[in-house]
Amino acid sequence: MTNDTPMKLDSLWRGANVATMKSGQYSVIENAAIGVVSGRIVWIGKARDLPDYDAQTEHDLGGGWVTPGLIDCHTHLVFGGNRAGEFEQRLNGVSYQEIAKQGGGIASSVKATRDASEAELITSASRRLKSLMADGVTTVEIKSGYGLSLDSELKMLNVATQLGKQFPVTVKRTCLAAHAMPPEFDDKDAYIDYLCETVLPKVAELRVADAVDAFCEGIAFSTEQVERYFKTAESLGLPVKIHAEQLTSQGGTRMASSFKALSADHIEFIEESDVKVMAESGTVAVLLPGAFFTLKETQRPPIALLRQYGIPMAIATDANPGTSPALSLRLMMNMACTLFALTPEESLAGATIHAAKALGMTDTHGSLEVGKVADFVCWDVESPGELSYWLGGSLMKTRVHEGKRSEGSKNQGEPA
């Protein structure tokens, strides 16, 4: 392209300030413009510096602030029923562990999910997904783990796939088959064998998951059991993530880091030795303040240690029926600030660039830079810090997914 040739654009977006979140910082561009071709950013900078261009469409955002689209990197959006009754139990003093021993907790969601049809699961998950999208989410990770059998796990992963096709949102699918014990098994080692010999190979063959996850905890699976499960995932070419150190210190984070896990999630009980290994492996810490709040926990993640070792800290809703019925990632950003003492800049990085890293997507998502996917949101705020300040409310003005304006679902007729 010569200096005399206009820059060809599918769309140009201007009329707002931008927090690019490059390198995890606001990295502000005032009065910015964003040029998009084929769903990717090809130019970003101050509007006054725009070269000659020829855009098929041009959009005036009308003020406010643009950020990368929010990324919810840890959810359990697909499930049958709900567990509002257990919420009441916990408020009456019954612990999460006691509820699980009584057949509640994950086990009750497993029964409801197995009993639900794929269509029913799509309908219920769609409602929850729309709530996240209305709050600025453009990428969401969805885990299985309430099926705990080959057919039911595949059903959940298929639902997650369908949601990504029906809505203007990028869906990453995670197989969390090692979530809890199914009722037909009474031996944890035998169940892990079943997952390694039957479930994971089929998941890999059908390519219905982008990663594998496990719940490593006293009430779930031991470090040794999860290690066997991860070895199988590794042999099948699937990256791993882990629920670890939520209720006790089990060494799960250290073990997962030896597999260069994408992320270790919850991690309230990790120790400095765990953090050192995370730093060496590049594993992201995913903070889940919704579960911390709902379970009325008191052990906070060691934020100072994570900062000291330069561990990227992502934030997610952990949206699930039992321990984090959260449908607002912005609310989780506030909780990360108020409960865990993150700064608003850290919380926004946690819901964008660091969340992208927790999903293995930093090359394409999480910040507004040339070459990355044009996922961004224009907010009706006077500063990006307000995204962590307001408790609820509708702050989103414009939601852009892959270069196209899309506030709602494709099924509702909005352009996508």
C-alpha positions in Angstrom: 0.0 0.0 0.0 1.5 3.4 -1.0 0.9 6.6 0.9 -1.6 7.5 -1.8 -3.7 4.4 -1.3 -6.5 4.7 1.3 -6.5 2.1 4.0 -9.4 -0.3 3.2 -11.6 -1.0 6.2 -14.7 -3.1 6.8 -15.6 -0.7 9.7 -14.2 2.2 11.6 -15.1 2.9 15.2 -14.4 6.3 16.8 -15.7 8.8 19.3 -14.5 7.4 22.6 -11.4 6.9 24.7 -9.8 3.5 24.8 -8.2 1.5 27.5 -6.3 -1.1 25.4 -5.2 -3.2 28.4 -1.9 -3.9 26.6 0.5 -5.5 29.1 -2.2 -5.6 31.7 -2.4 -1.8 32.1 -5.0 0.7 31.0 -2.6 2.0 28.2 -5.0 4.8 27.4 -5.6 6.2 23.9 -7.7 9.4 24.1 -10.2 10.2 21.4 -9.3 6.9 19.6 -10.2 5.2 16.4 -10.3 1.5 15.7 -10.1 0.1 12.1 -11.4 -3.4 11.5 -11.0 -5.9 8.6 -12.4 -9.4 8.6 -13.1 -9.2 12.4 -9.5 -8.2 13.2 -8.1 -4.9 14.3 -5.8 -3.5 11.6 -5.4 0.0 13.0 -5.8 1.6 16.4 -4.6 5.0 17.7 -5.6 8.6 18.1 -8.3 9.6 15.6 -6.2 12.6 14.6 -3.5 10.2 13.4 -5.7 8.2 11.1 -4.3 7.8 7.6 -6.5 8.1 4.6 -9.1 5.3 4.7 -12.0 3.9 2.9 -14.5 2.2 5.3 -17.6 0.3 4.4 -19.2 1.4 7.6 -18.3 4.1 10.1 -19.5 4.2 13.7 -19.5 7.2 16.1 -19.5 5.7 19.6 -20.7 9.0 21.1 -18.3 9.2 24.0 -17.5 7.0 27.0 -14.7 4.4 27.3 -13.9 1.4 25.1 -12.2 -1.7 26.7 -11.6 -5.2 25.3 -14.6 -7.4 25.5 -14.8 -9.0 28.9 -13.7 -12.6 29.2 -15.3 -15.0 31.7 -12.6 -17.7 31.9 -14.3 -20.0 34.5 -18.0 -20.9 34.3 -20.3 -23.9 34.7 -23.1 -22.3 32.7 -24.6 -25.6 31.5 -26.6 -27.5 34.2 -30.0 -28.8 35.1 -32.2 -27.4 37.9 -30.7 -25.1 40.6 -29.6 -25.3 44.2 -31.5 -22.5 45.9 -32.4 -24.8 48.7 -28.8 -25.4 49.5 -28.3 -21.7 49.6 -30.8 -21.6 52.5 -29.1 -24.5 54.2 -25.7 -22.8 54.2 -27.3 -19.6 55.6 -28.7 -21.9 58.4 -25.2 -23.0 59.2 -24.7 -26.2 57.2 -21.2 -26.4 55.6 -20.6 -27.1 51.9 -18.8 -30.3 52.9 -21.8 -31.4 55.0 -24.2 -30.8 52.1 -22.0 -32.8 49.8 -21.9 -35.7 52.2 -25.7 -35.7 52.3 -26.0 -36.2 48.6 -26.4 -32.5 47.8 -23.9 -30.2 46.2 -22.5 -31.3 42.8 -24.4 -34.7 43.1 -27.8 -33.1 43.0 -26.8 -31.1 39.9 -25.5 -34.2 38.3 -29.0 -35.9 38.6 -30.8 -32.8 37.2 -28.4 -32.5 34.4 -28.5 -36.1 33.4 -32.3 -35.9 33.4 -32.5 -32.8 31.2 -32.6 -33.0 27.5 -30.0 -31.2 25.3 -32.7 -28.7 24.3 -33.7 -28.0 27.9 -30.0 -27.4 28.8 -29.6 -25.0 25.9 -32.7 -23.1 27.0 -31.6 -22.7 30.6 -28.0 -22.0 29.8 -29.0 -19.4 27.2 -30.7 -17.3 29.9 -27.5 -17.2 31.9 -25.3 -16.5 28.9 -27.5 -13.6 27.9 -27.0 -12.1 31.3 -23.2 -12.3 31.0 -23.3 -10.8 27.5 -25.5 -7.9 28.7 -22.7 -7.2 31.1 -20.0 -6.9 28.5 -18.8 -10.5 28.1 -17.6 -11.4 24.6 -15.7 -14.7 25.4 -16.8 -17.3 27.9 -15.4 -20.6 29.0 -18.0 -23.3 29.8 -17.1 -26.5 31.7 -18.8 -29.8 31.7 -18.7 -31.8 35.0 -22.3 -32.3 35.9 -22.6 -35.3 33.7 -19.9 -37.6 35.0 -20.6 -40.3 32.3 -19.5 -40.4 28.7 -22.9 -39.6 27.2 -23.8 -36.9 29.7 -20.4 -35.2 29.5 -20.6 -35.2 25.7 -24.2 -33.8 26.0 -22.9 -30.9 28.1 -20.0 -30.2 25.7 -22.3 -30.3 22.7 -24.6 -27.8 24.4 -21.6 -25.5 25.0 -20.7 -25.8 21.3 -24.3 -25.0 20.3 -24.3 -21.9 22.5 -21.2 -20.6 20.6 -23.1 -21.1 17.3 -26.3 -19.5 18.4 -25.0 -16.4 20.1 -22.4 -13.7 19.2 -19.9 -14.8 21.8 -16.7 -16.9 21.6 -17.1 -20.1 23.7 -14.2 -22.2 25.0 -15.2 -25.7 26.1 -13.5 -27.5 29.1 -14.0 -31.1 30.0 -14.4 -31.2 33.8 -15.3 -34.9 34.0 -13.1 -35.2 37.2 -15.5 -33.0 39.1 -17.1 -35.4 41.6 -18.0 -39.0 42.0 -21.0 -40.3 40.0 -23.5 -42.4 41.9 -22.7 -45.6 39.9 -19.1 -45.6 41.2 -17.9 -46.1 44.7 -14.2 -46.2 44.1 -12.4 -43.0 43.0 -9.5 -44.8 41.3 -11.9 -46.9 39.3 -13.7 -43.7 38.2 -10.4 -42.1 37.2 -9.6 -45.2 35.2 -12.9 -44.9 33.4 -12.2 -41.2 32.6 -8.7 -42.0 31.3 -9.7 -45.1 29.3 -13.1 -44.1 27.9 -14.2 -40.5 28.4 -11.1 -38.4 27.6 -10.2 -40.4 24.5 -13.7 -39.9 23.1 -13.7 -36.2 24.0 -10.4 -35.8 22.2 -11.5 -37.9 19.2 -14.7 -35.8 18.7 -12.8 -32.5 19.4 -15.5 -31.2 21.7 -13.2 -29.7 24.3 -10.4 -27.2 24.2 -9.0 -28.1 27.6 -9.4 -30.5 30.6 -10.1 -29.6 34.2 -10.3 -31.4 37.5 -11.4 -30.7 41.1 -8.4 -31.5 43.3 -9.7 -31.4 46.9 -10.4 -33.6 49.9 -14.1 -33.9 49.0 -13.2 -34.6 45.3 -10.0 -36.2 43.9 -6.5 -36.5 45.3 -3.4 -35.0 43.7 -2.3 -38.4 42.6 -5.6 -39.2 40.9 -5.7 -35.9 39.1 -2.1 -36.4 38.0 -3.1 -39.6 36.2 -6.0 -37.9 34.6 -3.8 -35.0 33.4 -1.2 -37.4 32.0 -3.9 -38.9 29.8 -5.1 -35.4 28.8 -1.5 -34.5 27.9 -1.0 -37.6 25.8 -4.2 -36.6 23.9 -2.9 -33.1 23.2 -5.3 -31.3 25.6 -4.1 -28.5 27.9 -5.1 -28.7 31.5 -6.6 -26.4 34.2 -7.3 -27.2 37.8 -9.7 -26.3 40.7 -7.1 -26.3 43.5 -6.5 -25.2 47.1 -10.0 -23.9 47.5 -10.8 -25.5 50.9 -7.5 -27.0 51.9 -3.9 -27.2 50.7 -3.5 -30.4 48.6 -0.5 -29.7 46.4 -2.7 -29.6 43.3 -1.4 -26.3 42.1 2.2 -27.5 42.2 1.3 -30.7 40.4 -0.8 -28.9 37.7 2.0 -26.5 37.1 4.3 -29.4 36.2 2.0 -29.9 33.3 2.3 -26.2 32.5 -1.4 -25.8 33.3 -3.2 -22.8 31.8 -4.6 -21.9 35.1 -5.0 -22.8 38.8 -8.4 -21.6 40.0 -9.6 -20.6 43.5 -6.2 -21.1 45.2 -7.1 -19.5 48.6 -4.9 -22.0 50.4 -1.8 -21.9 48.1 1.6 -21.4 49.7 4.7 -19.6 48.6 6.2 -22.7 47.2 3.1 -23.2 45.0 3.4 -19.6 43.8 7.0 -20.1 42.8 6.2 -23.1 40.7 3.3 -21.2 39.0 5.7 -18.4 38.1 8.1 -20.9 36.5 5.3 -22.6 34.5 3.4 -19.5 33.4 0.2 -20.7 35.0 -2.4 -18.0 35.6 -4.1 -17.6 39.0 -7.9 -17.4 38.5 -9.6 -15.7 41.4 -13.2 -16.5 42.0 -14.6 -14.1 44.6 -18.2 -15.2 43.9 -17.6 -18.6 45.5 -15.5 -17.0 48.3 -18.5 -14.7 49.1 -21.2 -17.3 48.7 -19.5 -19.8 50.9 -18.6 -17.1 53.4 -15.0 -18.1 53.4 -12.3 -16.2 55.4 -9.1 -17.5 53.8 -8.2 -15.0 51.0 -5.9 -15.8 48.1 -2.4 -14.5 48.8 -2.6 -11.5 46.6 0.7 -10.0 47.8 2.6 -13.2 47.0 1.0 -13.4 43.6 2.1 -9.8 42.9 5.6 -10.4 44.2 6.1 -13.3 41.8 4.4 -11.6 38.9 1.6 -14.1 38.5 -1.1 -12.9 36.2 -4.4 -12.8 38.1 -7.6 -13.4 36.2 -11.1 -13.0 37.5 -14.2 -15.0 36.7 -17.7 -15.6 37.8 -17.5 -19.3 38.5 -21.2 -19.2 37.5 -22.6 -22.4 38.9 -25.8 -23.6 40.7 -24.3 -24.2 44.1 -21.4 -22.1 45.2 -21.4 -19.1 42.9 -24.7 -18.2 41.3 -23.1 -15.2 39.7 -24.2 -13.7 36.4 -22.2 -10.5 36.4 -18.5 -10.4 35.7 -18.4 -6.7 36.6 -19.7 -7.6 40.0 -16.9 -10.1 40.4 -14.5 -7.3 39.4 -15.8 -5.2 42.3 -15.6 -8.1 44.7 -12.0 -8.8 43.6 -11.3 -5.2 44.7 -13.3 -5.1 47.9 -12.7 -8.6 49.1 -9.2 -9.4 47.7 -7.8 -5.8 47.5 -7.1 -5.7 43.8 -6.9 -2.3 42.2 -9.5 -1.4 39.5 -6.8 -1.6 36.9 -5.8 -5.1 38.1 -9.5 -6.2 38.1 -10.0 -5.0 34.5 -6.8 -6.8 33.5 -8.2 -9.9 35.3 -11.3 -9.8 33.2 -9.5 -9.2 29.9 -5.8 -9.8 29.1 -5.1 -12.2 32.0 -8.4 -14.1 31.5 -7.3 -14.6 27.8 -4.1 -16.1 29.0 -6.0 -18.4 31.3 -7.7 -19.8 28.2 -4.6 -19.9 26.0 -5.9 -17.0 23.9 -3.4 -14.1 24.4 -2.4 -14.1 20.8 -5.9 -13.2 19.7 -7.9 -11.8 22.6 -7.8 -9.8 25.8 -6.3 -6.5 24.6 -7.0 -4.0 21.8 -4.0 -4.3 19.5 -3.3 -4.6 15.8 -3.8 -8.2 14.7 -6.2 -9.2 17.5 -9.8 -10.0 17.2 -12.1 -7.0 17.3 -14.0 -7.8 20.5 -14.7 -4.6 22.5 -17.3 -2.8 24.5 -18.1 0.9 24.7 -19.2 1.8 28.3 -21.1 4.8 29.5 -18.5 5.8 32.1 -16.1 8.6 32.7 -13.2 6.4 33.6 -12.4 2.7 33.2 -12.1 2.4 37.0 -15.9 2.8 37.2 -16.3 -0.7 35.8 -15.2 -2.0 39.2 -16.9 0.8 41.1 -20.6 0.4 40.3 -22.5 -2.5 41.9 -24.7 -3.6 39.0 -26.5 -1.3 36.6 -26.5 -1.2 32.9 -23.2 0.5 31.8 -22.8 -1.0 28.3 -23.5 1.2 25.4 -22.2 -0.9 22.5 -20.9 -4.5 22.3 -18.8 -5.5 19.4 -18.0 -9.2 18.7 -15.5 -10.0 15.9 -16.0 -6.6 14.5 -19.8 -6.5 14.4 -22.2 -4.8 16.7 -24.2 -7.4 18.6 -25.9 -6.5 21.9 -28.1 -9.6 21.9 -28.4 -13.1 20.5 -28.4 -14.1 16.9 -31.8 -15.6 17.5 -33.3 -12.2 18.5 -32.4 -10.7 15.1 -29.5 -8.4 16.0 -26.7 -8.3 13.6 -23.7 -10.4 14.6 
